[in-house]
Amino acid sequence: MRYTIFTAFGWSFARPARRDRRRQDWARARPFTGRDAPTACTESRRKGMVCMERLYLDAPPVKNPRKVLQVVAIIVLNLFIIALLPSDQTVDALSKLGSTGSEVRQIQTKLINWGYLNDKADGIYGTKTRNAVIAFQRKNGLTADGIAGPATLRAMGIFNSSTGSSAQSGGQSDLNLLARLISAEARGESYTGQVAVGAVVLNRVEHPSFPDTIAGVIYQSGAFSCLYDGQFDQPVAESAYRAAQDAMNGWDPSGGAIYYYNPQTATNQWIRSRPVIAQIGKHVFCS
């Protein structure tokens, strides 16, 4: 490309020749000094006048700074997007010894209500909380490592980002859990008797003396014998799912009972002293 050199006050300015002016801006060149300075312009520079020499130089085209800025902007945007992506640490978050926060407080509250933890819910995952979690895990066939991971949290009825469960999936989990209990506790009973067992669980959820979640009621220490004799781990009967859904929809054949027992097998005299509301099949339902 050809350039025209303009010299003024000891400095030279280059611009493209006439046919290239539309493609290039003015470019500042180095000052002429010593032998490089054109002798014909020396006197003019001293007088403050502009001396112009028409020179033609072959020079490479100047790079467009806009392209450089575009590349930088793309890199910055990519880094920003990567920073917004969830890290593995967030996805695999769980509560363990040394953890603190609201999730730990939820765990402690449930363990206290179920009789596993004899302490206050202070939101600090200490040794007592860890031991209580281990006891809960052993009772429910979970890996007894003292870490409240996704499986343990689901068993406790705690649903958040670490369990990968939403409110909707939490409702489905409640249904499955209630159906499993009905199948274990009311196996061989009529359909109405199955719904009544599910209704007792839901009545306890609403009662101030019991945990306020289905998982909390079912896993409360000593509440249901099926968790200790292996029946809870047996395959769930299809009718139990329908009975659980009917109970959750509001059908309560038990008449508001919060207890039930089988007179042929019950050995606890206290339960026999409770006011009887109804008897359905082999179960007596009482308040």
C-alpha positions as CSV (number, residue, x, y, z in Angstrom):
1,M,0.0,0.0,0.0
2,R,1.3,3.5,-0.8
3,Y,1.5,6.3,1.8
4,T,1.9,10.0,1.6
5,I,4.2,11.5,4.3
6,F,3.4,14.9,5.8
7,T,6.1,16.6,7.9
8,A,5.2,19.3,10.4
9,F,7.1,20.7,13.4
10,G,9.7,17.9,13.4
11,W,7.0,15.1,13.3
12,S,5.9,13.1,10.3
13,F,2.4,11.9,9.6
14,A,1.6,9.2,7.1
15,R,-1.7,8.7,5.4
16,P,-2.7,6.4,2.5
17,A,-2.3,7.6,-1.1
18,R,-5.5,9.1,-2.6
19,R,-6.8,5.8,-3.9
20,D,-6.3,4.1,-0.4
21,R,-7.6,6.9,1.8
22,R,-11.0,5.3,2.3
23,R,-9.5,2.1,3.6
24,Q,-7.0,3.4,6.2
25,D,-7.0,6.1,8.9
26,W,-4.2,8.5,9.5
27,A,-1.1,6.7,11.0
28,R,1.4,8.5,13.1
29,A,5.0,7.8,12.1
30,R,8.3,8.4,13.9
31,P,9.8,11.9,13.9
32,F,12.6,12.7,11.4
33,T,15.8,13.5,13.3
34,G,19.4,13.9,12.3
35,R,20.3,12.6,8.9
36,D,16.7,11.3,8.4
37,A,15.3,14.8,8.4
38,P,14.8,16.1,4.8
39,T,17.2,19.1,4.4
40,A,14.7,20.9,2.2
41,C,12.2,21.2,5.1
42,T,14.7,22.3,7.8
43,E,14.2,26.0,7.3
44,S,10.4,25.6,7.1
45,R,10.2,23.7,10.4
46,R,12.2,26.5,12.1
47,K,9.6,29.0,11.0
48,G,6.7,26.9,12.1
49,M,5.6,26.2,8.6
50,V,4.4,22.9,7.2
51,C,6.6,21.2,4.7
52,M,5.1,18.4,2.7
53,E,7.0,15.7,0.8
54,R,5.2,13.2,-1.3
55,L,6.8,9.8,-0.7
56,Y,5.4,6.4,-1.6
57,L,6.2,3.6,0.8
58,D,5.2,-0.1,0.6
59,A,3.9,-1.0,4.1
60,P,1.7,-3.8,5.5
61,P,-1.9,-3.0,6.3
62,V,-2.6,-1.9,9.8
63,K,-4.6,-4.6,11.9
64,N,-8.2,-3.7,12.7
65,P,-8.4,-3.2,16.5
66,R,-12.1,-4.0,16.4
67,K,-11.3,-7.7,15.7
68,V,-9.0,-7.8,18.6
69,L,-11.7,-6.4,20.9
70,Q,-14.2,-8.9,19.5
71,V,-11.9,-11.8,20.4
72,V,-11.3,-10.5,23.9
73,A,-15.0,-10.0,24.4
74,I,-15.7,-13.6,23.3
75,I,-13.1,-15.0,25.7
76,V,-14.5,-12.9,28.6
77,L,-18.0,-14.1,27.9
78,N,-16.9,-17.8,27.8
79,L,-15.2,-17.4,31.2
80,F,-18.3,-15.8,32.7
81,I,-20.5,-18.6,31.5
82,I,-18.1,-21.2,32.9
83,A,-18.1,-19.4,36.2
84,L,-21.9,-19.6,36.4
85,L,-22.0,-23.4,35.8
86,P,-22.5,-25.5,39.0
87,S,-19.4,-27.1,40.3
88,D,-19.1,-30.8,41.4
89,Q,-18.8,-29.6,44.9
90,T,-22.3,-28.0,44.8
91,V,-23.9,-31.0,43.2
92,D,-22.4,-33.5,45.7
93,A,-23.1,-31.3,48.7
94,L,-24.0,-33.3,51.9
95,S,-24.0,-32.9,55.6
96,K,-21.2,-34.5,57.7
97,L,-19.1,-34.0,60.8
98,G,-18.2,-30.3,60.9
99,S,-21.0,-29.1,58.6
100,T,-23.3,-26.3,59.7
101,G,-26.4,-24.7,58.5
102,S,-30.2,-25.1,58.1
103,E,-30.0,-28.6,56.6
104,V,-28.1,-29.8,59.7
105,R,-30.8,-28.2,61.8
106,Q,-33.5,-30.1,59.9
107,I,-31.6,-33.4,60.4
108,Q,-31.2,-32.7,64.1
109,T,-34.9,-31.8,64.5
110,K,-36.0,-35.0,62.9
111,L,-33.5,-37.1,64.9
112,I,-34.7,-35.5,68.1
113,N,-38.4,-36.1,67.3
114,W,-37.7,-39.8,66.4
115,G,-35.7,-40.4,69.6
116,Y,-32.3,-40.9,68.0
117,L,-30.7,-37.6,69.3
118,N,-30.9,-36.3,72.9
119,D,-29.6,-32.8,72.2
120,K,-30.7,-29.5,70.8
121,A,-31.0,-28.6,67.2
122,D,-28.2,-26.0,67.0
123,G,-27.3,-26.5,63.3
124,I,-23.8,-27.9,64.1
125,Y,-23.0,-31.4,62.9
126,G,-21.1,-32.7,65.9
127,T,-20.2,-36.1,67.3
128,K,-23.7,-36.6,68.9
129,T,-25.4,-35.8,65.6
130,R,-23.1,-38.1,63.7
131,N,-23.8,-41.0,66.1
132,A,-27.5,-40.4,65.9
133,V,-27.3,-40.5,62.0
134,I,-25.4,-43.8,62.2
135,A,-28.2,-45.2,64.5
136,F,-30.8,-44.0,62.0
137,Q,-28.9,-45.5,59.1
138,R,-28.5,-48.9,60.8
139,K,-32.2,-49.1,61.7
140,N,-33.2,-48.3,58.1
141,G,-30.8,-50.5,56.2
142,L,-28.6,-47.6,55.0
143,T,-24.8,-47.4,54.9
144,A,-23.9,-46.5,58.5
145,D,-21.2,-44.0,57.7
146,G,-22.6,-41.1,59.7
147,I,-22.8,-38.9,56.6
148,A,-26.2,-37.5,55.7
149,G,-26.0,-38.1,51.9
150,P,-28.8,-38.1,49.4
151,A,-30.1,-41.6,50.4
152,T,-30.2,-40.8,54.1
153,L,-31.8,-37.4,53.5
154,R,-34.5,-39.0,51.3
155,A,-35.2,-41.5,54.1
156,M,-35.6,-38.6,56.5
157,G,-38.0,-36.8,54.2
158,I,-35.6,-33.9,53.5
159,F,-35.6,-32.9,49.9
160,N,-33.3,-30.3,48.5
161,S,-30.6,-29.8,45.8
162,S,-28.3,-32.5,47.2
163,T,-31.0,-35.1,47.0
164,G,-31.9,-34.1,43.5
165,S,-35.6,-34.0,44.4
166,S,-38.2,-31.3,43.9
167,A,-41.4,-30.7,45.8
168,Q,-43.3,-32.8,43.3
169,S,-40.8,-35.8,43.5
170,G,-41.0,-35.4,47.3
171,G,-44.8,-35.9,47.1
172,Q,-44.2,-39.1,45.0
173,S,-41.7,-40.3,47.6
174,D,-44.2,-39.8,50.4
175,L,-46.8,-41.9,48.4
176,N,-44.3,-44.7,47.9
177,L,-43.2,-44.6,51.5
178,L,-46.7,-44.7,52.8
179,A,-47.6,-47.5,50.4
180,R,-44.6,-49.6,51.6
181,L,-45.8,-49.2,55.2
182,I,-49.4,-50.1,54.4
183,S,-48.2,-53.2,52.5
184,A,-46.0,-54.3,55.5
185,E,-48.5,-53.4,58.3
186,A,-51.8,-54.4,56.6
187,R,-50.8,-57.3,54.5
188,G,-53.8,-59.6,54.2
189,E,-56.3,-56.9,55.4
190,S,-59.2,-55.7,53.4
191,Y,-58.8,-52.6,51.2
192,T,-60.6,-50.5,53.7
193,G,-58.3,-51.8,56.4
194,Q,-55.3,-50.8,54.3
195,V,-56.6,-47.3,53.8
196,A,-57.2,-47.0,57.6
197,V,-53.6,-47.8,58.4
198,G,-52.4,-45.1,56.0
199,A,-54.9,-42.7,57.5
200,V,-53.4,-43.3,61.0
201,V,-50.0,-42.2,59.6
202,L,-51.5,-39.0,58.2
203,N,-53.4,-38.3,61.4
204,R,-50.1,-38.5,63.3
205,V,-48.5,-36.0,60.9
206,E,-51.2,-33.5,61.9
207,H,-51.0,-34.4,65.6
208,P,-48.7,-32.2,67.8
209,S,-47.3,-35.2,69.6
210,F,-45.7,-36.7,66.4
211,P,-43.3,-35.7,63.7
212,D,-44.8,-33.4,61.0
213,T,-43.8,-35.5,58.0
214,I,-44.8,-38.9,56.7
215,A,-41.1,-40.0,56.7
216,G,-40.8,-38.7,60.3
217,V,-43.8,-40.6,61.5
218,I,-42.8,-43.9,59.8
219,Y,-39.2,-43.8,60.9
220,Q,-39.9,-42.7,64.4
221,S,-38.1,-45.0,66.7
222,G,-40.3,-47.9,67.9
223,A,-43.4,-46.7,66.0
224,F,-44.0,-49.6,63.7
225,S,-42.8,-53.1,64.2
226,C,-42.5,-53.8,60.5
227,L,-39.3,-51.8,60.3
228,Y,-37.7,-54.3,62.7
229,D,-39.0,-57.7,61.5
230,G,-38.1,-57.3,57.8
231,Q,-41.6,-56.8,56.5
232,F,-40.9,-53.2,55.5
233,D,-38.3,-54.4,53.0
234,Q,-40.7,-56.9,51.2
235,P,-42.2,-56.1,47.8
236,V,-45.1,-53.6,47.9
237,A,-48.5,-54.9,47.0
238,E,-50.2,-53.0,44.2
239,S,-53.3,-52.3,46.3
240,A,-51.1,-50.5,48.9
241,Y,-50.4,-47.8,46.3
242,R,-54.1,-47.2,45.7
243,A,-54.8,-47.3,49.5
244,A,-52.0,-44.8,50.1
245,Q,-53.4,-42.4,47.5
246,D,-56.9,-42.7,48.9
247,A,-55.6,-41.9,52.4
248,M,-53.7,-38.9,51.1
249,N,-56.8,-37.8,49.3
250,G,-58.7,-37.6,52.6
251,W,-60.4,-41.0,53.1
252,D,-60.1,-42.0,56.8
253,P,-61.9,-45.2,57.7
254,S,-60.2,-45.1,61.1
255,G,-62.3,-42.2,62.3
256,G,-59.3,-40.0,63.2
257,A,-57.3,-42.7,65.1
258,I,-53.6,-42.1,65.9
259,Y,-53.0,-45.7,67.1
260,Y,-54.0,-49.2,66.0
261,Y,-53.0,-52.7,67.2
262,N,-53.8,-56.4,66.6
263,P,-55.4,-57.8,69.8
264,Q,-54.1,-61.2,69.0
265,T,-50.5,-60.2,69.0
266,A,-50.2,-57.0,71.0
267,T,-48.5,-57.4,74.4
268,N,-48.4,-53.7,75.4
269,Q,-51.0,-53.0,78.0
270,W,-50.9,-49.3,77.5
271,I,-52.1,-49.5,73.9
272,R,-55.0,-51.8,75.0
273,S,-56.1,-49.0,77.4
274,R,-56.6,-46.5,74.7
275,P,-60.2,-45.5,73.7
276,V,-61.4,-47.6,70.8
277,I,-62.8,-45.9,67.8
278,A,-63.3,-48.7,65.3
279,Q,-62.2,-52.3,64.5
280,I,-61.5,-53.1,60.9
281,G,-60.3,-56.7,60.2
282,K,-57.7,-57.7,62.7
283,H,-56.8,-54.1,63.7
284,V,-58.3,-52.1,66.5
285,F,-58.1,-48.3,65.9
286,C,-57.9,-46.0,68.9
287,S,-57.2,-42.4,69.9
